[in-house]
Amino acid sequence: MSTIGRLIAAIRGKARSPQPPGAVAGPTVDFTCNVCGGDNRGVPLAYAENRENQSCRACMASLRMRSLMYLLSMELFGRPLTLPEFPVDKGIRGLGMSDWEGYAGALAAKLDYANTFYHREPRLDIADVPESAMGRHRFLISSDVFEHVPPFALDAAFRNSRRLLRHDGCFILTVPFAKEGETREHFPRLHDYRLVEEGGRRRLINRTAGGLEEVFDELVFHGGEGMTLEMRMFSESDLLRRLAAAGFSSARVHGEHYAPYGILWPIDHSLPIVARA
């Protein structure tokens, strides 16, 4: 398998550790889950450091979810706090884009936060945001969403992410991305398209702007509701370029460890990014 193939397989969960959270095999780690405050002891390191494994035994938070809440705590309060330790402050307004309910409910109880969805209410199409929502939010969270945005809407989605924020706001973003190379669009000429199911298989049928019909059979869908078709594999350099072009003053990839919360990144790709307005 190629390097990019291994990367995609790991992100989709096909390269997860076979050991369940309760098993002990090799080195283990102890950590407090910063999503629920739960105490985790003896979690196999190989399991805990996988991006998608549900390694908190209490709330099933993954490394990706714990990292998002750690970075949000640092941006809002300047120090690491578990989500149960967040102060109640309804003056802090934020938005989530199809956020995981494991932290979305707690954020709504603490802050003026709303979780939004592309396919149902409360609805937010990040490529077509009403002017009334612009410039009002202290933070925006988007975890593994932008790889599903159609290519013709992608630039608008990045621009609107910046425009939703106040001058002191932050955008906390995760997407699968490769460390090197260029972004690989799966459907670069996507224009007028539909998904169909034939013989138990889903296909994408696209009519390009020039009228050419294209048919794609090898589709990748991520878990979850709504539009979960994978449109691309980003590269790190392209992500940072797009954030700068959208008007963010800075953007940083965060791969540092924070062992007390079980945040131990063994990879240099698909890491969380914080972009500041």
WOCOR-V403276 format. One record per residue. RES is the residue in three letters. SS is DSSP state (hx for helix, st for strand, lp for the rest). D_FIRST is the distance of its C-alpha to the first C-alpha in Angstrom with 2 decimals. Layout:
# WOCOR-V403276
{{RES SS D_FIRST} {RES SS D_FIRST}}
This chain:
# WOCOR-V403276
{{MET lp 0.00} {SER lp 3.80} {THR hx 6.68} {ILE hx 8.18} {GLY hx 5.80} {ARG hx 6.34} {LEU hx 9.79} {ILE hx 10.55} {ALA hx 9.70} {ALA hx 11.94} {ILE hx 14.54} {ARG lp 14.87} {GLY lp 15.62} {LYS lp 12.94} {ALA lp 12.35} {ARG lp 16.12} {SER lp 18.14} {PRO lp 19.53} {GLN lp 22.92} {PRO lp 25.52} {PRO lp 27.59} {GLY lp 30.47} {ALA lp 28.75} {VAL lp 29.03} {ALA lp 26.28} {GLY lp 26.23} {PRO lp 27.58} {THR st 29.11} {VAL st 30.45} {ASP st 33.58} {PHE st 33.91} {THR st 36.04} {CYS lp 34.32} {ASN lp 35.62} {VAL lp 35.19} {CYS lp 37.55} {GLY lp 39.06} {GLY lp 37.93} {ASP st 37.83} {ASN st 34.61} {ARG st 34.79} {GLY st 32.51} {VAL st 29.31} {PRO st 26.31} {LEU hx 24.87} {ALA hx 21.25} {TYR hx 22.28} {ALA hx 24.50} {GLU lp 22.17} {ASN lp 19.51} {ARG lp 20.16} {GLU lp 20.78} {ASN lp 22.14} {GLN lp 25.83} {SER lp 26.97} {CYS lp 30.67} {ARG lp 32.44} {ALA lp 35.27} {CYS lp 33.91} {MET lp 30.17} {ALA lp 29.42} {SER lp 25.91} {LEU hx 25.20} {ARG hx 24.88} {MET hx 28.29} {ARG hx 30.00} {SER hx 28.88} {LEU hx 30.34} {MET hx 33.66} {TYR hx 33.80} {LEU hx 33.46} {LEU hx 35.97} {SER hx 38.39} {MET hx 38.17} {GLU hx 38.74} {LEU hx 41.63} {PHE hx 43.36} {GLY lp 42.22} {ARG lp 41.33} {PRO lp 38.94} {LEU lp 40.40} {THR lp 39.12} {LEU hx 39.46} {PRO hx 42.51} {GLU hx 44.06} {PHE lp 43.77} {PRO lp 47.34} {VAL lp 48.57} {ASP st 48.96} {LYS st 49.26} {GLY st 49.77} {ILE st 46.02} {ARG st 44.53} {GLY st 40.83} {LEU st 38.48} {GLY st 35.23} {MET st 32.87} {SER lp 31.86} {ASP lp 31.96} {TRP lp 31.25} {GLU hx 34.58} {GLY hx 34.20} {TYR hx 35.41} {ALA hx 36.85} {GLY hx 39.94} {ALA hx 40.75} {LEU hx 40.41} {ALA hx 42.80} {ALA hx 45.29} {LYS hx 45.27} {LEU st 44.96} {ASP st 45.73} {TYR st 42.22} {ALA st 41.09} {ASN st 37.76} {THR st 37.14} {PHE st 35.06} {TYR lp 34.06} {HIS lp 35.03} {ARG lp 38.11} {GLU lp 40.89} {PRO lp 41.15} {ARG st 39.22} {LEU lp 37.72} {ASP lp 35.97} {ILE lp 34.82} {ALA lp 34.99} {ASP lp 38.61} {VAL lp 40.45} {PRO lp 44.27} {GLU hx 46.29} {SER hx 48.04} {ALA hx 44.94} {MET lp 44.38} {GLY lp 45.12} {ARG lp 45.90} {HIS st 43.02} {ARG st 42.38} {PHE st 38.72} {LEU st 35.98} {ILE st 32.86} {SER st 29.82} {SER st 26.83} {ASP lp 23.70} {VAL lp 25.91} {PHE hx 25.54} {GLU hx 22.09} {HIS hx 24.10} {VAL lp 26.95} {PRO lp 27.31} {PRO hx 26.96} {PHE hx 30.68} {ALA hx 31.65} {LEU hx 29.37} {ASP hx 31.83} {ALA hx 34.63} {ALA hx 32.70} {PHE hx 32.26} {ARG hx 35.90} {ASN hx 37.25} {SER hx 35.48} {ARG hx 37.56} {ARG hx 40.67} {LEU lp 40.70} {LEU st 41.20} {ARG st 44.40} {HIS st 44.82} {ASP st 43.78} {GLY st 40.90} {CYS st 37.25} {PHE st 34.06} {ILE st 31.51} {LEU st 28.16} {THR st 24.65} {VAL lp 21.78} {PRO lp 18.02} {PHE st 17.49} {ALA st 15.37} {LYS lp 17.33} {GLU lp 17.13} {GLY lp 17.35} {GLU lp 19.06} {THR lp 19.17} {ARG st 17.33} {GLU st 19.78} {HIS lp 18.61} {PHE lp 22.22} {PRO lp 23.93} {ARG lp 27.10} {LEU lp 27.65} {HIS lp 31.41} {ASP st 33.00} {TYR st 30.45} {ARG st 30.47} {LEU st 28.24} {VAL st 29.21} {GLU st 28.36} {GLU st 28.58} {GLY lp 28.13} {GLY lp 26.56} {ARG st 23.87} {ARG st 24.26} {ARG st 24.27} {LEU st 25.15} {ILE st 27.92} {ASN st 28.86} {ARG st 31.84} {THR lp 31.48} {ALA lp 34.46} {GLY lp 35.28} {GLY lp 35.45} {LEU lp 32.33} {GLU st 30.70} {GLU st 26.91} {VAL st 25.09} {PHE st 21.64} {ASP lp 20.15} {GLU lp 16.69} {LEU lp 18.20} {VAL lp 17.12} {PHE st 20.09} {HIS lp 20.49} {GLY lp 23.12} {GLY lp 26.74} {GLU lp 29.54} {GLY lp 30.14} {MET lp 27.84} {THR lp 24.36} {LEU st 22.33} {GLU lp 19.65} {MET lp 20.90} {ARG st 18.75} {MET st 16.49} {PHE st 19.06} {SER st 19.01} {GLU hx 21.38} {SER hx 23.69} {ASP hx 24.16} {LEU hx 25.02} {LEU hx 27.60} {ARG hx 28.98} {ARG hx 29.48} {LEU hx 31.22} {ALA hx 33.52} {ALA hx 34.30} {ALA lp 35.18} {GLY lp 37.88} {PHE lp 36.58} {SER lp 38.26} {SER st 35.36} {ALA st 31.84} {ARG st 30.07} {VAL st 26.67} {HIS st 27.42} {GLY lp 25.19} {GLU lp 28.14} {HIS lp 28.80} {TYR st 31.78} {ALA hx 31.88} {PRO hx 34.98} {TYR hx 33.09} {GLY lp 29.84} {ILE st 28.11} {LEU lp 25.68} {TRP lp 22.71} {PRO lp 19.98} {ILE lp 17.85} {ASP lp 18.88} {HIS lp 17.57} {SER lp 18.85} {LEU lp 22.11} {PRO st 25.52} {ILE st 27.67} {VAL st 31.46} {ALA st 33.20} {ARG st 36.97} {ALA lp 39.47}}
